[in-house]
Amino acid sequence: MCGSLGAESLVAVASADAAHRTIREQPVDVFLCDYQLEETRTGQALLEELRTLGALHRNAVFIMVTSERTYRRVRDVAEFAPDAYLLKPFTMETLAERLVRAVARKRILAPVHDLLELGLIDGALEQCRELIADSPLHAPLIERLQAEILVKSGRHAEAESLLSEILEDKVAPWASVSLARAQIAQGRLEEAEALLLAVSARHADYMQAYDLLADVKSRLGKPSEALAVLEASGVAAAENLDRLRRAGSYAEAAGRHEQAARMYLRAVDRARGSALANPSDYLCLARAYTAQGKAAQAERVAAEHRRDLGTSPQGDLVACLIAYRVARLRDAGQSSEEAHDALDRSLALRESLSPAVPVELELDLLDALIESGRNADADYLGSCMTGRPDLDAATLEQIQSRLARAGLAAPRAEAIVPLDQLLPMLGKLATLGWDDALGAACRASVGYWAAAAPGDARLDPARTLLAQVLALREGTSEVALEA
């Protein structure tokens, strides 16, 4: 059918792993993916992997082909936002209609995404306004992207104004959730909680509202309520890996370790054999077992981790952290010589891996150092963690609260700009003028990445542009760079 519609290159693959290999080897414009792929993975699982890993180009179209008509299946797949569905059996006319509509939506938004990739936020927003005027039929799609840009770029007052206008005209659960995100970003957690409670009550199937509401309740120090929100959304039957992981963390924070173990075990099973398999899942599962006094189960998890993911420095770090938990459990909650040795090896591995250590592993190591009374090590690790380029506000809050409870305090380092965003941010300084916060972050980031990724081709252009920006600021062409 695709060939008859004019497709010039067709590639058929027989598995999710083959799909990943194909994407790495060549660009793909359209994916037609069956829901039932393999015994252990579905098309939904593949789509989740591709979205999470950023393997789908923003202009690529993903169409789910399925005979599944049950409500739960359709709802679960919809969470990962395929561009269209095809219910079997279907005709060539139906396929053509789905393809044309999906490609048209991608092309409408392409100019906005092009500007965003260059870091031109104002230009992207202006493009949104022009597209709404030129294509009123697609206004809801464009308005949604416009609101997302405003929230992500920290322009919360503008976002709230736009979203309030949208909500005055129509019922749009996505707009309510976006408004809640803007409130959360400003620290207005109670307002966001009330709004999301209303959205989830009115739109019982809108999963983003449940997820965000659970996150808000967790931030407000109510993990049991956060877990209850996810349970009400049907987490026991859902395949969403991120939701399983968060449900486990909420159960753990609430002291419900048996339930946490069930959720973490499902996350391990769900990701096993896929590109989303994560060493942190095994560590969380082992931690839930040791919290119940189940040392043998925790050691079995460590063995399964080695079997499933093989040996690696990151895997060795997970094994050491599990060994610490088991040793401490067997020594009645005290830190024996064996436990201290496991921590020493964990610290050495973390140093050798930095800055590539997942923040989840560093958080576990920080907890272990604090509970073992190794405050100097905990203080050093906390200081390193607060300077991570991938740190979000919620994780920073977790780090600071842990240190505060231990009587420690780590000042936050300058924010580090991700390497792929460094040139656009420097371009913003060059075109819009100096900004103290952004300028300090860019300056610190050039030095950070010079040490973390010294061979990256983006560093020399970043150094040059930083020198130009600083020269404009100082009014001289000769600037000494700390980086």
N, C-alpha and C positions, 0 to 999 in steps of 0.2 A: 504493500500500500504506500509506504513512504517513497519507494522508488517511483511509483506511478505519479506521486505528487511532486516529483522533481528533486528529491534528495540525491546528491551527487556521490556521497560516500556513506556506506552503511557498514556498521561493525556489530556483529552479534557476539555476546559473551555469555558464558554459562554459569557464572557465579559472581558473588559480590567481590571476591578478591580479584577476579579477572577484570571487573569493572574498574576497580581502583588502579590496576596496572594500565588499563587503556587510557584513563584520564591523565596519568603521569606521562604517557608516551605521546599523546596528541590532543589537540583541543577538540572538545565535543560541544556541538550547538544544542542538540536535543536528545534527551534521555527518555526512552520508553521502557519502563521498568515494571515487570510483573510483581504483584504483591507477594505471591508465594515463591520465593527464590530457592531456598535450600531448607534442609531439615532444621537447622539452628538459626537461620537468618531470613528475615523477610525484606521486601522492598522498603517497608517503613524503616527497618533498622539500617539499611543502606543509605536511605535519604538522611537519616539522623547523623550517620557517620560523615557523609559528605558535607552537610551543613556545619557540623561541629568542627571539622578539620579545615573548613574554608576551601574545599577542593572544587566546589561548583563556581564557575565564573558567574559574575553577577548577571550576564546576559544569556546564560544557558537556561534552557527550558526543561523542566523535569515533569513528566506526565506519568502518573501511576495507572497501571493497567490491572484491573482486578475483577473478579466475579463476586467479591465480598460485598454484600448489600446490607449486612447487619449494622445497626446503629452504632454499636461500640467500635467496630472496626473502622467505619468511616470517620468517627470522631477522633480516634487515636491517630489515624493517618493525617487528618487535617492539622494536627498540632505542628507538624513539621513542614507545612506550607508547600505542598507540591503545586505546580502552576496549573495543573488540570488533572481530571480523572477521566478514565475511559472504562466504562462498565462492559464486560463481555456479555454477549457478543456485540460487536459494533461494526458499523459500515465505514467505507472510505470517506463518505461525506461527513460523518461524525468526527473522524480523525482529523480531516482537513479543517473543520470548524474549530476544534480545540486548539490545533496548532496555530492557526491564523490569529486567534484571539490572544493566546499566550505570548506569541512573539510580538504582537502589537503592544501589549502592556510593557514588555521589556524595553522596546524601542522608545516608547514615550518617556520613560524615566532615564534612559541612557545619558542624555545631556547633563542631567543633575548629578548623576554618579561620576561623570567625567570631571566635573568641577570639584566634587568632594575629594576625589583622589589627589587633586592638586592643592588641597587645603583651602580652597576658596569658598568659605562658608557663605559669605554675603552673596557671591555670584550664584551659588546653588539655590539660595532662597529666592533670589530675584528670578531665576529660571523657573522655579516652581510657580511663582505668581504669573509669569507669562504663559506657562503651559495651562494653568487653570483658565485663563482668559481665552486661550486659543482652543482648548479641548474641554469644554464644560462637561461632556459626558464622562470624562475620566477624572473629574475634579476630586471625587472621594479618594481615589488611589493616590493622587498627587498631594492632597491635603495631609494624608497619613504620613507620607514621606517628609513633608514640610514640618510637621509636628515632631517627628522623630529627630530631624536635624536640629531643631531648636532645643529639644531636651538634652540631646547628647552634647551640644556645644555650650551648655550652661546658660542659655538665654531663656530662663524660666518664666519671666514676666511675659515675654512675647508668646511663649508656648501656651501659658495659661490663658491669655487673651484669645488666641486662635482656637484652642480647644473649647473654651466656654462658648464661643460663637457657634461652633459646630454642634455642640450639645443643645444649644437653644433651638436649633432647627430640626434636629432628628435624634433618634435613639441610636447611639453608636458606642457599643461597649469598648471598642478599641480606643476611642477618644477618652473615655473615663479612665481606662487603665493608663494611658499616656499622661493624663492630668495627675494621676496618683504618682507616677514616676517623677514628675516635676516637683510635687510636694515632698516626696522622699528625699530628693536631691537637695532640698532646702532645709531638711531636718524636721519637716512638719509631719511626723510619723502618725500622730493621732488623727489628723485630718485625712491622711491617706488611708488609714485603717477604716475609718467610717465610710469613706467613698467606696472602697473595695468590698466592704461588707454589703453595701447596697447593690453593687454591680453583680456580685456572685449570687445574691438572693434573686435578682431580677433575671439574670442570664445564667442559669444553672449549668450550662454546658461550656461556658467560656473559660477555658482552662487557665489562660494567662492571669485572670483575676484571682483565681485560687492560689496560683504560684506566688504572685506578688503579695497577696494578703498574708500567706504563710511567712514570707520573708520579712514583712513588716512586723508581724507578731514576734518573730524570732529576735529582731533588732530591739524590740521593746522588752525583751527579757521574758517572753512567754512561750518557751519551746513546746510545752504540752498543747497549748492552743494552736501553735503553728502546725504541729503534727495532726491535730484534729481537723484542721482545714484541709490538709492533703488527703486525709482519710475520707472526708466527706466528698472529695472530688473523684474518688474511685481509684486511689493510688494502688490498692491491692490488686487491681486487674490491669493497670496501665503498664505500657512497655517503655515509657519515657525514662531513660537512664538518669538524666539529671534529677528528675523528681525522686527516683528511688534513693539516690545518694543524699539528697537533702532531707528526705524523710528519715533516713538513718541518722543523720546528724542531729535532727530535732529530737528524735527518741533518745539518743545518747545524752544530749544536753539536759533532757528531762529525767535522766536516771533510769530510763526504761531500756536496759541493756539487752534483754532478751529480744525485744522488738527491734532494737537497732541491729542486732545480729541478723535477724531475718531479712531486713531491708538491705543490709550490706551484702548478704549472701546472694540475694536476687540480683543486685547490681553486678557482682562478680560473674554470675552465670549469664546475665544479659550481655555483658561485654566480652565474655570469653571468646577468643578466636577472631575478634574483630579489631578494626583499627582504633577502637575506643577503649580497649583494655588498658587499665590504669593501675600501676603499682599501689597507689594510694587506697584503692578499694580493698586490697588484701590487708593493708595495714589497719584500716578502719574495722574490718571484720575481726582481725586478731585482737584488736583493742577491746571490742565488744565482748569477745569471749573471755579475755583475762579479767574484765570487770565483773564477770559472773563466776570467776574462779576456775575457769575451764582452760587450764594450761595445755592439756593434750590437744584440744581442738585448735588452739592458737598455733601450736607447733605444726599441726597438719596444714593450716593455712599457709605457713611459711614454705612448706614443702610443695604445696600446690602452686604457689607463686613462682617458685623456681621451675617447676614443670611447665607451667603455662607461658611464662614470659622469658625463660632462659636466664642466663647470668649476664649482669651488667653492673656498672657502678651504682646506678640508681636502685637496681634490685638488691644489691648488697646493702645499701642504706636501709631499705625496707626490712631486710632480714635482721640487721643489727637492732633496729627499733623494736621489732617483734621480740628479739632475744632479750632486750632490756625489760620489756613488759613481763615476759615469762619468768625471768630471774627475780624480778621484784615480787611477783606473785608468790613464787616458791619460798621467798625469804620473808613471808608474812608482811608484805608492804614496805619493807625496808630496802635500802639500796646496798646490796652486797657488793663484794669485789667483782663478781661476775657482771652485775648490773652496771657498775661504774666502767668496767672494761668495754661493755657494749656501747655505752655513751661516748667513751673516748673514740672508739672506732667510728661511731656515727658522726661525731664532729669532724674527724679527719676526712671522711667520705664527703661530707657536706662542703668542706673547703675545696676539695679536689673537683667537685661538680659545679660549684658556684660559677656563674649565676643561673645555671640550668636546673636547679633543684625546684621541683614543684612546691608552691607555697604550703600545700597541705602537709607535706613531709616536714617542712621547717616548723610549722605550727606544732606538730606532734613532738618534734625534738625540743622545741621551746618548753612545752609542758613537762617533758621528762626532766629537763635540766632544773626547772623550778621545783618540781616535787622532790628532786634529789638534793635540793639545797645548794646547787652549784650556781649561785647568783651571779658571779662574775662572768661565767660562760653564757648565762641567760641574758645578761645585760648586753654583752657583745653581739649575740645572735639577734636580739631584738633591734639593736641599732642597725645591723646589716639589713634586716627584713624591711624596716621602714623606708629604706631607700630603693626598694625593688621597683623597676619600671612598670611591672604589671599589677601593682598593688591597687586594689579598689578601696573605697571608703569603709565598707563593711569589714574587710579583712584588717585594715589599719586599726579599726576600733577594737577588734578581737585581740590584736597584738598588744595594744596599749592597756586594755583591761587586764590582760594576763600579767603584764609587768607591774601594773598598779597594785594588783592583789598581792604580788610578791614583794611589794615595797620598793620596786624599781621603776625607773622612768627613762625612756629612751626618746630623746628629741627627734622629731621627724627630719630626715634629710631632705634636701631639695628634691622635688618631684623629678623623676627621670622620664623623659619623653621616649616612647618606643622608637626604635631605629627607623622603622618604615614611615614614621610621622615627623621625623626630625627636620628634614628638608622643607616640607610644607609649613611647619611652624616657624622656621627661620625665615621663609619667604613671607610669612605674615608679618613678622617684625620688620622686614625690609620694606614692605609696601605700606603698612599701616603706622609704622613708627614704633619706638621703643616702649615696651611694657615691662615693669620691674619684675613681676612674678614670672611671666613667660620668658623674659630674657634670662633670668637666673636659672630657670629650669633648663633652657636650651644650652646655656654655658656649662652647667653641671653635666648635662647629658652627653655632650661631646667628649668630655673627659671620661665619663663612665664607659661609653661604648668604645673609646680608644683602648681601654683596658680589657673590656669584655669581648670585643670582636675586632681586634686590631687589623685584620686583613679585609674587612668589609669594604667594598668599593664605594659605599655611600659616605664613608668618613671624610675623605679628602674634599669632596664638594661641600660637605657640612662645615668643615674647618674654614674653607675659603669664604663661604657665605657668612659664617659667624664673624670672621675678621672684618668683612665689609660692614656688617650691621654695627659692630662695636666701633668701627672707624666713623661711621655716620653719627653714632651717639656721642663719641668723644671729640668729633670735629678734627680728626687726624687720620692719616692713611697708615700710620705705623702703630699697630696695637700688639701688645704682648699677650699671647693667649695662655691662660693657665693650663688648658687642655694639652 
